[in-house]
Amino acid sequence: MKLKNKIDKLVDDAVKKSDLVTIDILWSLYSSLNITSKTGYSNFPHKFSKIFYRACTENIKSKHVISKEEFLQKFEKIVGCVMPDITKENYVDATSSLGEALLKKTKQVMVLRLKKKFKSLDPHKKKLVSIMVSTDFIKSGGHNDNKCFAISRDEVESLVSAIRNSHTLQKILGWTPPKKELAGSHQIVLDFIRDPLRFVPPTIKLYELEYLLVELGVGFFAGYVSGRGNLGIELMIVLELLESLRNFCQDITDTQKKKFKEVIRRSSTLKNYYNDTLVTHSESEIRDRLLHLGLDKLSEQLGLRLLSISKEVTLGNVGRADIIAEAKNGKTVIIEIKSGEASGEAVGQLLQYLTTVAKSGKDVEGVLIASSFGEGARMAAEGSKYKITLVEVSEVIGDLL
């Protein structure tokens, strides 16, 4: 049987049986194929299977109550039926055929579910989704194929940050994002088979707002493999379902739209300003600005109860710590500063300081302050035996720059 016929039969059977789990798995597969390079798919089939499975499980558990055994049965049926016939040569056509079949045959049932799900949302989530849609906040982040697109992760991060820092938006929405959203339950460490020579599992950050769009059925987490074998997860938005969602959303006043756009614009402007200017400040300048805040203000900004602070403290032959503070709970807090993006090496340096101080019998924790953090830094901090908090410079001294 030709691949296109196999795809049509799978979709037809799922629609006939009202099997929404299978439909969602197929949409997950299409979304993942849509953003994976054909070279990546061809050269790293095992990696694709793993990242697709991980993204797919997030999609399914957001919408369905289903046993792992039942999910695996449906998942393996689709993988075994479709994926062996997808090659580097027919990759584009196969992906397009799957997308066309899904859009044509499943749209009606998807829209009905979308309407039902939206009606069941609590009021603040309805308001949040309505504002996001009515202000065209949900926009393409690339990979546009006229059926769906990848939402910009930077835009999601900016929205979360803007709401967190704006009492006006919190009042409009009736909702405040979790303070440490990146480190909460929406963080996934992918469990790939370890490379015996060198393996670092990628850490994928998924936001609560993204789960909301997946829960509604307008978006799907998609796993991708680049031509070089790099892995990741993005959120794909189905254009026609997004248009249907607009019909269900609440009416948002012009004043609310204007205020929302104004706060988002100001947040984005500040973020761009910090990204453009922070790297021009040396680590010593940033350290001096931190100390200029004073003990109480610095304690508040870092979420600590500091008792005293000292700068440039030499720790044996390990090096010189930027700032060492004593917290009121008795812990010694070591603060390390990086002027640009912090890597895993920066966390490693801080870990050396923490280990040295801990050997003297003190309880320790670390704070790494940088303009931004790479994946290596986040993974290293999460895997540290000591608590290490990552803080962006703009969060603590933005008003002084």
HUHU-V128571 format. One record per residue. N is the residue number from 1. SS is DSSP state (hx for helix, st for strand, lp for the rest). NEAR is the number of other ideal C-beta (glycine too) atoms within 12 Angstrom. Layout:
n:N ss:SS near:NEAR
n:N ss:SS near:NEAR
This chain:
n:1 ss:lp near:12
n:2 ss:lp near:14
n:3 ss:hx near:26
n:4 ss:hx near:23
n:5 ss:hx near:16
n:6 ss:hx near:26
n:7 ss:hx near:36
n:8 ss:hx near:25
n:9 ss:hx near:23
n:10 ss:hx near:38
n:11 ss:hx near:37
n:12 ss:hx near:21
n:13 ss:hx near:23
n:14 ss:hx near:30
n:15 ss:hx near:25
n:16 ss:hx near:15
n:17 ss:lp near:15
n:18 ss:lp near:16
n:19 ss:lp near:25
n:20 ss:hx near:28
n:21 ss:hx near:32
n:22 ss:hx near:38
n:23 ss:hx near:41
n:24 ss:hx near:40
n:25 ss:hx near:44
n:26 ss:hx near:46
n:27 ss:hx near:48
n:28 ss:hx near:47
n:29 ss:hx near:47
n:30 ss:hx near:42
n:31 ss:hx near:43
n:32 ss:hx near:49
n:33 ss:hx near:46
n:34 ss:hx near:39
n:35 ss:hx near:40
n:36 ss:lp near:44
n:37 ss:lp near:28
n:38 ss:hx near:27
n:39 ss:hx near:21
n:40 ss:hx near:29
n:41 ss:hx near:36
n:42 ss:hx near:23
n:43 ss:hx near:20
n:44 ss:lp near:27
n:45 ss:hx near:24
n:46 ss:hx near:21
n:47 ss:hx near:34
n:48 ss:hx near:39
n:49 ss:hx near:30
n:50 ss:hx near:27
n:51 ss:hx near:42
n:52 ss:hx near:45
n:53 ss:hx near:33
n:54 ss:hx near:35
n:55 ss:hx near:46
n:56 ss:hx near:41
n:57 ss:hx near:32
n:58 ss:hx near:39
n:59 ss:hx near:44
n:60 ss:hx near:34
n:61 ss:hx near:26
n:62 ss:hx near:31
n:63 ss:hx near:35
n:64 ss:lp near:27
n:65 ss:lp near:12
n:66 ss:lp near:24
n:67 ss:lp near:13
n:68 ss:hx near:16
n:69 ss:hx near:10
n:70 ss:hx near:18
n:71 ss:hx near:27
n:72 ss:hx near:20
n:73 ss:hx near:18
n:74 ss:hx near:33
n:75 ss:hx near:32
n:76 ss:hx near:20
n:77 ss:hx near:24
n:78 ss:hx near:39
n:79 ss:hx near:30
n:80 ss:hx near:16
n:81 ss:hx near:28
n:82 ss:hx near:38
n:83 ss:hx near:34
n:84 ss:hx near:15
n:85 ss:hx near:23
n:86 ss:lp near:35
n:87 ss:lp near:19
n:88 ss:lp near:20
n:89 ss:lp near:14
n:90 ss:lp near:23
n:91 ss:hx near:27
n:92 ss:hx near:20
n:93 ss:hx near:21
n:94 ss:hx near:31
n:95 ss:hx near:36
n:96 ss:hx near:23
n:97 ss:hx near:32
n:98 ss:hx near:43
n:99 ss:hx near:35
n:100 ss:hx near:23
n:101 ss:hx near:33
n:102 ss:hx near:41
n:103 ss:hx near:28
n:104 ss:hx near:20
n:105 ss:hx near:26
n:106 ss:hx near:38
n:107 ss:hx near:28
n:108 ss:hx near:19
n:109 ss:hx near:28
n:110 ss:hx near:36
n:111 ss:hx near:26
n:112 ss:hx near:21
n:113 ss:hx near:30
n:114 ss:hx near:37
n:115 ss:hx near:23
n:116 ss:hx near:18
n:117 ss:hx near:30
n:118 ss:hx near:33
n:119 ss:hx near:19
n:120 ss:hx near:16
n:121 ss:lp near:25
n:122 ss:lp near:16
n:123 ss:hx near:17
n:124 ss:hx near:22
n:125 ss:hx near:27
n:126 ss:hx near:28
n:127 ss:hx near:30
n:128 ss:hx near:38
n:129 ss:hx near:37
n:130 ss:hx near:32
n:131 ss:hx near:37
n:132 ss:hx near:42
n:133 ss:hx near:35
n:134 ss:hx near:28
n:135 ss:lp near:31
n:136 ss:lp near:18
n:137 ss:lp near:36
n:138 ss:lp near:39
n:139 ss:lp near:23
n:140 ss:st near:22
n:141 ss:lp near:26
n:142 ss:lp near:21
n:143 ss:lp near:28
n:144 ss:lp near:19
n:145 ss:lp near:25
n:146 ss:lp near:15
n:147 ss:lp near:30
n:148 ss:st near:40
n:149 ss:st near:31
n:150 ss:st near:36
n:151 ss:st near:42
n:152 ss:lp near:25
n:153 ss:hx near:25
n:154 ss:hx near:23
n:155 ss:hx near:31
n:156 ss:hx near:36
n:157 ss:hx near:30
n:158 ss:hx near:32
n:159 ss:hx near:42
n:160 ss:hx near:39
n:161 ss:hx near:31
n:162 ss:hx near:37
n:163 ss:hx near:38
n:164 ss:hx near:27
n:165 ss:lp near:25
n:166 ss:lp near:27
n:167 ss:hx near:15
n:168 ss:hx near:20
n:169 ss:hx near:35
n:170 ss:hx near:22
n:171 ss:hx near:17
n:172 ss:hx near:30
n:173 ss:hx near:34
n:174 ss:lp near:17
n:175 ss:lp near:27
n:176 ss:lp near:21
n:177 ss:lp near:29
n:178 ss:lp near:18
n:179 ss:lp near:17
n:180 ss:lp near:20
n:181 ss:hx near:25
n:182 ss:hx near:33
n:183 ss:hx near:22
n:184 ss:lp near:18
n:185 ss:lp near:16
n:186 ss:lp near:30
n:187 ss:st near:26
n:188 ss:st near:31
n:189 ss:st near:22
n:190 ss:lp near:31
n:191 ss:lp near:17
n:192 ss:lp near:26
n:193 ss:lp near:12
n:194 ss:lp near:11
n:195 ss:lp near:12
n:196 ss:lp near:6
n:197 ss:lp near:6
n:198 ss:lp near:7
n:199 ss:lp near:16
n:200 ss:lp near:22
n:201 ss:lp near:25
n:202 ss:lp near:30
n:203 ss:st near:31
n:204 ss:st near:33
n:205 ss:st near:35
n:206 ss:lp near:40
n:207 ss:lp near:39
n:208 ss:hx near:30
n:209 ss:hx near:38
n:210 ss:hx near:41
n:211 ss:hx near:28
n:212 ss:hx near:38
n:213 ss:hx near:40
n:214 ss:hx near:41
n:215 ss:hx near:31
n:216 ss:hx near:41
n:217 ss:lp near:38
n:218 ss:lp near:43
n:219 ss:st near:47
n:220 ss:st near:48
n:221 ss:st near:45
n:222 ss:st near:43
n:223 ss:st near:44
n:224 ss:st near:40
n:225 ss:st near:36
n:226 ss:lp near:23
n:227 ss:lp near:18
n:228 ss:lp near:14
n:229 ss:lp near:26
n:230 ss:lp near:23
n:231 ss:st near:39
n:232 ss:st near:35
n:233 ss:st near:44
n:234 ss:st near:39
n:235 ss:st near:45
n:236 ss:st near:46
n:237 ss:st near:44
n:238 ss:st near:42
n:239 ss:hx near:26
n:240 ss:hx near:27
n:241 ss:hx near:39
n:242 ss:hx near:34
n:243 ss:hx near:20
n:244 ss:hx near:28
n:245 ss:hx near:35
n:246 ss:hx near:26
n:247 ss:hx near:18
n:248 ss:hx near:29
n:249 ss:lp near:30
n:250 ss:lp near:27
n:251 ss:lp near:16
n:252 ss:lp near:27
n:253 ss:lp near:16
n:254 ss:hx near:12
n:255 ss:hx near:13
n:256 ss:hx near:25
n:257 ss:hx near:25
n:258 ss:hx near:18
n:259 ss:hx near:26
n:260 ss:hx near:35
n:261 ss:hx near:24
n:262 ss:hx near:20
n:263 ss:hx near:32
n:264 ss:hx near:34
n:265 ss:hx near:20
n:266 ss:hx near:21
n:267 ss:hx near:31
n:268 ss:hx near:23
n:269 ss:hx near:17
n:270 ss:hx near:26
n:271 ss:hx near:30
n:272 ss:hx near:16
n:273 ss:hx near:19
n:274 ss:hx near:31
n:275 ss:hx near:24
n:276 ss:hx near:16
n:277 ss:hx near:22
n:278 ss:hx near:35
n:279 ss:hx near:21
n:280 ss:hx near:17
n:281 ss:lp near:28
n:282 ss:lp near:16
n:283 ss:hx near:32
n:284 ss:hx near:17
n:285 ss:hx near:22
n:286 ss:hx near:38
n:287 ss:hx near:32
n:288 ss:hx near:20
n:289 ss:hx near:30
n:290 ss:hx near:37
n:291 ss:hx near:27
n:292 ss:hx near:20
n:293 ss:lp near:27
n:294 ss:lp near:16
n:295 ss:hx near:24
n:296 ss:hx near:15
n:297 ss:hx near:20
n:298 ss:hx near:34
n:299 ss:hx near:26
n:300 ss:hx near:15
n:301 ss:hx near:29
n:302 ss:hx near:31
n:303 ss:lp near:19
n:304 ss:lp near:32
n:305 ss:lp near:19
n:306 ss:st near:33
n:307 ss:st near:20
n:308 ss:st near:20
n:309 ss:st near:32
n:310 ss:st near:23
n:311 ss:st near:25
n:312 ss:st near:20
n:313 ss:st near:26
n:314 ss:st near:16
n:315 ss:st near:28
n:316 ss:lp near:15
n:317 ss:lp near:9
n:318 ss:lp near:22
n:319 ss:st near:20
n:320 ss:st near:24
n:321 ss:st near:35
n:322 ss:st near:38
n:323 ss:st near:39
n:324 ss:st near:34
n:325 ss:st near:34
n:326 ss:st near:27
n:327 ss:st near:29
n:328 ss:lp near:16
n:329 ss:lp near:18
n:330 ss:lp near:16
n:331 ss:lp near:25
n:332 ss:st near:37
n:333 ss:st near:44
n:334 ss:st near:45
n:335 ss:st near:46
n:336 ss:st near:43
n:337 ss:st near:39
n:338 ss:lp near:35
n:339 ss:lp near:27
n:340 ss:lp near:27
n:341 ss:st near:24
n:342 ss:st near:38
n:343 ss:lp near:24
n:344 ss:hx near:28
n:345 ss:hx near:19
n:346 ss:hx near:35
n:347 ss:hx near:36
n:348 ss:hx near:26
n:349 ss:hx near:31
n:350 ss:hx near:44
n:351 ss:hx near:32
n:352 ss:hx near:27
n:353 ss:hx near:39
n:354 ss:hx near:36
n:355 ss:hx near:24
n:356 ss:hx near:27
n:357 ss:hx near:30
n:358 ss:hx near:24
n:359 ss:lp near:15
n:360 ss:lp near:13
n:361 ss:lp near:9
n:362 ss:lp near:23
n:363 ss:lp near:19
n:364 ss:st near:35
n:365 ss:st near:35
n:366 ss:st near:46
n:367 ss:st near:46
n:368 ss:st near:47
n:369 ss:st near:43
n:370 ss:st near:40
n:371 ss:lp near:36
n:372 ss:st near:29
n:373 ss:st near:34
n:374 ss:lp near:25
n:375 ss:hx near:29
n:376 ss:hx near:23
n:377 ss:hx near:38
n:378 ss:hx near:33
n:379 ss:hx near:30
n:380 ss:hx near:29
n:381 ss:hx near:37
n:382 ss:hx near:29
n:383 ss:lp near:20
n:384 ss:lp near:27
n:385 ss:lp near:16
n:386 ss:lp near:30
n:387 ss:lp near:28
n:388 ss:st near:37
n:389 ss:st near:34
n:390 ss:st near:41
n:391 ss:st near:36
n:392 ss:st near:33
n:393 ss:hx near:41
n:394 ss:hx near:31
n:395 ss:hx near:33
n:396 ss:hx near:37
n:397 ss:hx near:31
n:398 ss:hx near:28
n:399 ss:hx near:17
n:400 ss:hx near:23
n:401 ss:lp near:26
